[in-house]
């Protein structure tokens, strides 16, 4: 009887750099980074060496024919990732195994941390070296404040986000920014309420260790518990003490992508008394099977809204893993309405996808806050008629209310009108540009807050 043995076709590839920037510092090493090593920019297993022709080269081991990898080149960190011919951001490179044994490539430029910042004016760096006692390290921390923050007495929800260097500023990002600041400022201009956002830089070489509580023998990990301890025990108390926040769990969320999505998943379930919202983009559930056991054991202790999103072009297991995790969350007690999934068919594992999907995720995670005017015991909603209006508006206030101050700000937070002890209820807005405006009225009895549209 004849027996047949079926072999799976496999191949390897050698990448050769025909040209690198002339200004590459002598002694610097060049690395390949990609989805095959969870985008670790300086992993020693993926460093180039000089070949017999004095060119940089690296060989990636045998893989099945047809396997597609996404990758870029760095000099050991995302601050030195490759750039295009004019210094612009470039898309991820790709290669399909079986498509040749040698691939010649060119690196045009390196990111050097130069250029102008693209962060909005309402983005600031709290500290370039915020101490993390749980890990005995320091980290840069960013903060985004809503456009009207300095013109109100309101407190705001807070969203804690991973990979802070990629959220607000192209200058510090390694593959384009999320444009969190531009997106939220635009939403504010459309009349939505927006939160405070705290961005925590990843630790570069520590990123994998900090973004997983479980150890992977090939990639590392295992410091996720300490990292989340830093956010909950050190960073959040600092933010709540120094900024006007709504510090309860109903107004606190966490968000991240890739391994940042994995640690956000872990953090939301580990600290259900702290977080009630989790944005989990392109989660790396493949990193450790322990995530499934942990999730099942954690169970549902309080209501949490989960927004799970990934692209259809991120790898064959990404979509099934995410869908299976959504089912697991429902099985442990979370309601169908609390777990939303979205697959972007052509979406790839990069900032472009996460940037495009951030707006929808925010509006879904914070629906009540985003769509209404938050009121508390000292602030009441202000009724304005007509609204929209072209020439004038009338403020609906109690007859015995004496106006002590009126202040109007535009959608960027700029004060365009201020008056004390205003006599009357009618305001002329004919000179204002079309748009959305916030108005605060302080009377002898209460503070009122409202929005109107000038057409």
C-alpha positions in Angstrom: 0.0 0.0 0.0 1.4 3.4 -1.0 1.4 6.1 1.7 1.8 9.8 1.0 3.3 12.4 3.3 2.1 15.9 2.8 4.5 18.7 3.4 3.5 22.3 4.0 5.5 24.6 1.7 7.7 26.9 3.8 10.2 29.6 2.9 12.4 32.2 4.6 13.3 35.7 3.4 16.4 37.9 3.7 15.9 41.6 3.8 18.8 43.6 2.4 19.0 47.4 2.9 20.4 48.8 -0.3 20.5 52.3 1.2 20.1 54.0 4.6 20.2 57.7 5.4 23.7 59.2 5.2 23.3 60.8 8.6 22.6 57.5 10.4 24.9 57.7 13.5 27.9 55.4 13.4 27.5 52.5 15.8 23.6 52.6 15.8 21.9 49.3 15.2 19.0 48.8 12.8 16.0 46.6 13.8 13.0 45.2 12.0 9.8 45.4 14.0 6.4 44.1 13.1 3.3 42.2 13.9 5.5 39.1 14.4 7.0 40.5 17.6 4.1 42.7 18.7 5.9 45.8 17.4 8.7 45.8 19.9 11.0 48.4 18.3 14.4 47.2 19.7 14.2 43.4 20.1 17.7 41.9 19.9 16.5 38.9 17.9 15.6 41.2 15.1 18.7 43.3 14.7 20.4 43.7 11.3 24.0 42.7 10.7 26.4 43.6 7.9 26.8 41.0 5.1 29.8 40.3 2.8 28.8 43.3 0.6 28.9 45.6 3.6 25.1 46.0 3.5 22.7 45.6 6.4 20.7 42.4 6.2 18.5 40.1 8.3 17.0 36.7 7.6 13.6 35.8 9.0 13.1 32.0 9.6 10.9 29.7 7.6 7.2 30.4 7.5 4.3 28.9 5.6 3.8 30.2 2.0 1.3 32.9 1.9 1.8 34.2 5.4 1.8 38.0 5.3 3.7 40.1 7.8 3.6 43.8 8.4 6.8 45.6 9.5 8.9 48.7 9.7 12.5 49.6 10.5 13.9 51.5 13.6 17.1 52.3 15.2 15.9 50.7 18.5 13.0 52.9 19.5 9.8 54.4 18.1 11.5 57.8 18.4 13.8 56.7 15.6 11.4 54.9 13.3 11.9 55.2 9.6 10.2 58.0 7.6 9.4 58.7 4.0 11.5 60.6 1.4 10.2 64.0 2.7 10.2 63.0 6.4 6.5 62.0 6.3 4.8 59.1 8.1 4.7 56.0 5.9 2.4 53.0 6.0 3.5 49.7 7.4 5.6 47.6 4.9 4.3 44.1 4.0 5.8 40.9 2.8 4.2 37.5 1.8 6.3 34.5 2.4 7.0 32.5 -0.8 7.4 35.8 -2.7 11.1 35.4 -3.2 14.0 34.6 -0.9 15.6 38.0 -1.0 14.0 41.4 -0.7 16.0 44.6 -1.3 14.7 47.8 0.4 15.6 51.4 1.0 15.2 53.5 4.2 14.8 57.2 3.2 14.8 59.0 6.6 14.7 58.5 10.4 12.4 60.2 12.8 14.6 62.2 15.1 12.0 63.9 17.3 12.2 67.1 15.3 9.5 69.1 13.5 6.6 71.0 14.9 4.2 69.6 17.5 0.7 68.8 16.3 -0.8 68.6 19.8 -3.7 71.0 20.3 -3.4 73.9 22.7 -5.5 72.1 25.3 -3.0 69.3 25.5 -0.2 69.4 28.1 2.5 67.2 29.5 2.0 66.8 33.2 5.5 65.4 33.8 8.2 64.0 31.6 9.3 61.7 34.4 6.3 60.9 36.6 7.5 58.4 39.1 6.0 54.9 39.1 6.7 53.4 42.6 5.2 50.1 41.7 7.8 49.6 39.0 10.6 52.0 40.2 10.5 53.8 36.8 9.4 57.1 35.4 7.1 57.9 32.6 5.9 60.9 30.6 2.2 61.6 31.3 0.0 63.7 29.0 -3.3 65.4 29.7 -6.1 66.7 27.4 -8.5 69.2 29.0 -11.9 69.9 27.4 -12.0 73.2 25.5 -14.3 74.8 28.1 -12.3 73.5 31.1 -10.9 76.9 32.2 -14.2 78.7 31.7 -16.5 76.5 33.8 -16.7 75.2 37.3 -17.7 71.7 36.1 -16.0 68.4 36.9 -15.3 66.0 34.0 -15.1 62.3 33.4 -11.6 60.8 32.8 -10.4 58.4 30.1 -7.0 56.8 30.8 -5.3 55.7 27.6 -2.2 53.7 26.8 0.7 54.5 24.4 0.5 58.2 25.2 3.1 59.2 22.7 0.8 58.2 19.9 -2.4 59.9 21.0 -2.0 63.6 20.5 1.3 64.5 18.6 2.8 63.3 15.3 6.1 64.5 16.6 6.3 61.9 19.3 4.3 59.1 17.5 5.9 56.2 15.7 3.3 55.5 13.0 1.0 58.6 13.0 -1.2 59.8 15.9 -4.7 58.9 17.0 -5.7 62.6 16.9 -7.6 62.2 20.1 -7.4 66.0 20.8 -8.6 67.0 17.3 -11.4 64.5 17.4 -12.7 65.6 20.9 -12.3 69.3 20.0 -14.4 68.7 16.9 -17.0 66.9 18.9 -17.1 69.8 21.4 -17.6 72.2 18.6 -20.6 70.1 17.5 -22.2 70.4 20.9 -21.0 67.2 22.5 -19.5 67.1 26.0 -15.9 65.6 26.1 -13.9 64.2 29.0 -10.4 64.7 30.4 -8.0 62.3 28.7 -4.8 61.1 30.5 -2.2 59.6 28.2 0.5 57.3 29.6 3.5 56.8 27.5 4.5 53.2 26.9 7.9 52.3 28.3 9.6 51.4 25.0 11.5 48.3 25.9 9.3 47.8 28.9 6.1 48.0 26.9 5.6 44.2 26.5 6.4 43.6 30.2 4.0 46.3 31.4 1.1 45.6 29.1 0.6 42.0 30.1 0.2 40.5 33.6 1.1 37.1 32.2 4.6 35.9 31.1 5.1 34.7 27.5 8.2 32.6 27.3 9.0 34.1 23.8 8.2 37.7 24.3 8.2 38.5 28.0 5.4 40.2 30.0 4.4 39.7 33.6 4.4 43.3 35.0 0.9 44.2 34.1 -0.4 44.0 37.7 2.2 46.5 38.8 1.5 48.8 35.9 -2.3 48.8 36.6 -1.4 49.3 40.3 0.4 52.5 39.2 -2.6 53.8 37.3 -5.1 53.0 40.1 -3.1 53.7 43.2 -0.7 56.5 42.1 -1.8 58.2 38.9 -5.5 58.4 39.4 -5.3 59.9 42.9 -2.9 62.5 41.5 -5.3 63.4 38.7 -8.3 63.6 41.0 -6.5 65.8 43.4 -5.1 68.3 40.9 -7.9 68.5 38.3 -11.7 68.8 38.4 -12.7 65.3 37.8 -15.7 63.1 38.3 -13.7 60.5 40.2 -16.4 57.8 40.6 -16.3 54.6 38.5 -19.3 55.6 36.4 -17.2 58.4 35.0 -13.8 56.6 34.6 -12.8 54.7 31.6 -9.7 52.9 30.2 -8.6 52.4 26.5 -5.8 51.0 24.5 -4.8 49.1 21.4 -2.9 45.9 20.7 -1.1 45.0 23.9 -2.5 48.3 25.2 -5.9 46.7 24.5 -4.9 43.6 26.5 -3.9 45.6 29.6 -7.1 47.7 29.3 -9.1 44.5 29.2 -7.2 43.2 32.3 -7.5 46.5 34.2 -11.2 46.9 33.6 -12.0 43.5 35.0 -9.4 43.6 37.8 -10.6 47.0 39.0 -14.3 46.9 38.4 -14.7 49.2 41.4 -12.6 51.8 39.5 -13.6 51.5 35.8 -17.0 51.3 34.1 -15.9 51.7 30.5 -13.2 49.9 28.4 -12.2 50.7 24.9 -10.3 47.6 23.6 -8.9 48.0 20.1 -7.1 45.2 18.2 -6.5 43.3 21.4 -3.6 40.9 21.6 -5.5 38.1 23.2 -3.0 35.7 21.5 -0.3 36.8 23.9 -1.4 34.5 26.7 -4.0 31.8 27.2 -4.3 33.0 30.8 -6.5 35.9 29.6 -9.4 33.4 29.1 -9.0 31.9 32.6 -8.6 35.3 34.2 -11.7 36.6 32.4 -13.9 33.6 33.5 -12.7 33.8 37.1 -13.1 37.6 37.3 -16.8 37.4 36.5 -19.2 40.4 36.4 -19.1 42.4 39.7 -20.5 45.7 38.3 -21.8 47.1 35.1 -19.1 47.8 32.5 -19.4 48.9 28.9 -16.9 47.1 26.6 -16.2 48.4 23.1 -14.2 45.7 21.2 -12.9 46.6 17.8 -10.4 45.2 15.3 -9.6 45.2 11.6 -10.3 42.3 9.2 -6.7 42.5 7.9 -4.9 42.0 11.2 -4.3 38.3 11.1 -6.4 35.2 10.9 -7.0 34.8 14.6 -7.7 38.4 15.6 -11.3 38.5 14.7 -12.2 35.0 16.1 -10.4 35.8 19.3 -12.2 39.1 19.8 -15.6 37.5 19.0 -14.9 34.6 21.4 -13.9 37.1 24.1 -17.1 39.0 23.6 -19.0 35.8 24.1 -17.0 35.0 27.2 -17.8 38.5 28.7 -21.5 37.8 28.1 -21.2 34.3 29.6 -19.8 35.6 32.9 -22.7 38.0 33.3 -22.3 41.2 31.3 -25.4 42.1 29.4 -25.7 42.0 25.6 -26.1 45.8 25.6 -22.8 46.2 27.5 -20.6 44.4 25.0 -20.2 46.0 21.5 -18.1 44.5 18.8 -17.0 46.0 15.5 -14.9 44.6 12.7 -13.6 47.0 10.1 -13.2 44.7 7.0 -10.1 46.4 5.5 -8.7 47.6 8.8 -5.0 46.9 9.5 -3.1 46.9 12.8 -2.1 50.5 12.9 -2.9 54.0 14.2 -4.9 54.8 11.1 -7.5 52.3 12.1 -7.5 53.3 15.7 -7.7 57.0 14.8 -10.8 56.4 12.6 -12.6 54.4 15.2 -11.9 56.5 18.3 -14.8 58.9 17.8 -17.4 56.1 17.6 -15.9 54.3 20.5 -16.0 57.4 22.7 -19.6 58.2 21.9 -20.6 54.6 22.6 -18.7 54.4 25.9 -19.9 57.7 27.3 -23.4 58.1 25.7 -25.2 59.9 28.5 -22.4 62.3 29.3 -21.4 63.1 25.7 -24.9 63.9 24.6 -26.1 66.0 27.5 -25.2 68.9 29.8 -23.9 67.5 33.1 -25.5 69.1 36.1 -24.9 68.9 39.8 -26.2 70.6 42.9 -24.5 74.0 42.1 -25.1 74.0 38.3 -28.4 74.0 36.5 -29.3 73.7 32.8 -30.0 77.0 31.1 -33.0 77.2 28.7 -32.3 79.5 25.7 -34.9 80.7 23.1 -34.9 80.6 20.2 -32.1 78.0 19.7 -30.7 78.1 17.0 -30.9 81.8 16.5 -29.5 84.4 14.0 -29.8 87.7 15.9 -30.7 87.4 19.5 -31.4 85.0 22.3 -33.5 85.1 25.5 -32.4 83.5 28.7 -35.1 81.7 30.7 -34.3 82.5 34.3 -36.4 82.8 37.5 -38.0 86.3 37.8 -36.2 86.9 41.1 -32.8 85.8 39.8 -30.2 88.7 39.7 -27.5 88.1 37.1 -24.1 88.7 38.6 -22.0 87.4 35.7 -22.5 86.2 32.1 -19.7 84.6 30.1 -19.9 83.2 26.6 -17.1 81.0 25.0 -16.7 79.6 21.6 -16.1 75.9 20.7 -12.3 76.4 21.2 -12.8 77.6 24.8 -12.0 81.3 24.0 -14.1 83.9 26.0 -15.9 86.2 23.5 -18.2 87.9 25.9 -18.0 88.7 29.6 -20.3 91.0 31.7 -21.0 91.5 35.4 -24.3 92.4 36.9 -26.1 92.2 33.5 -29.5 93.8 33.5 -32.0 91.9 31.3 -32.6 88.6 29.7 -31.9 89.3 26.0 -28.5 89.0 24.4 -27.6 90.3 20.9 -25.6 87.6 19.0 -25.8 89.1 15.5 -22.1 89.8 15.4 -21.0 86.3 16.3 -19.8 83.8 13.6 -22.0 80.8 12.9 -21.2 78.0 15.4 -21.9 76.5 18.8 -21.3 78.6 21.9 -21.3 77.8 25.6 -22.9 80.3 28.0 -22.5 80.4 31.8 -24.8 82.6 33.9 -24.1 83.2 37.6 -27.0 84.6 39.6 -27.6 85.3 43.3 -29.3 81.9 43.6 -27.5 79.4 41.2 -25.1 78.9 38.3 -26.6 78.1 35.0 -25.0 76.5 32.0 -26.2 76.1 28.4 -25.3 76.0 24.8 -26.8 77.8 21.8 -26.3 77.7 18.0 -25.7 80.9 16.0 -26.9 80.5 12.4 
